[in-house]
Amino acid sequence: MKVRLWTVVVVAALAAPAVAQRVEPVPVPAPAPDLPLWEVGLFGGAASTPAYPGADDRSQRALVLPMVIYRGKVLRADRSGIGARLLNTDRVELDVGFALSLPAKSDDVGARAGMPDLNSLLEFGPRLKVRLAETGMSRLRLELPLRVPLELGNGFKRQGLVFEPRLVAETGDRSGLWQADANLGMVFGNARLNQYFYDVAPQYATAERPAYQADAGLMMTRLGVSLSRRVSPDWRLFGFTRYDNLSHAANRDSPLLRKNSGWSAGIGFTWTIHRSAARAWE
């Protein structure tokens, strides 16, 4: 929830857990056998997102990170994320992946003034992907990720559970010159995760911010679109936009949920400095 900039590195992305503000990775179709087994380079990008889901303050972030892509049969680190693929058939894939949301300091968010900061959340867990349809280079699939968020900077304290079912439609050209996707999904959190974002303990209550205890349930519905284009053998540009709707969220009455919707957008690049002679899946 994540911001979810995109992550192709051992350090993951910018934008919410499926919950926090996380920037979604730019999707890339399953690699053809003639791609390099590994690539190294740089990843950079900038994004504007709500400080957290439902916040009326925004965050602008930019970063440049080392990029590592590895296309192994099991261990994978590519533009769709980092993880271990446990099952791969023509229609079904099961993997274990990771995501990272960046923090929100309460001093920068009016609704949370005087409250503890929201630390980064490292999320990990299984993701089932089911291919529903395929025509040429276009695919429609169902993704069912279930992740456990761990709070960094607080002893890896577990902060609940997040489930984000979504439909993903992706397309591109055979040469890999450009790729695009659109996704529609819902984000559900258990009570502990919703409390992390929307609880107001009595000691932090004010006249404008009454005490509140969050419940489990729907956090938001989400619609996203992304596009990437290769401008040279070593350079690729990408952009994304995402709309989150919280009007039916289980905790829409929380005084910390200030807006019923929010937009995120970002742009970025990847630069491949070196690639292996060995080919993927050999």
Order of alpha helices (4+ residues) and beta strands (2+ residues): beta-beta-beta-beta-beta-beta-beta-beta-beta-beta-beta-alpha-beta-beta-beta
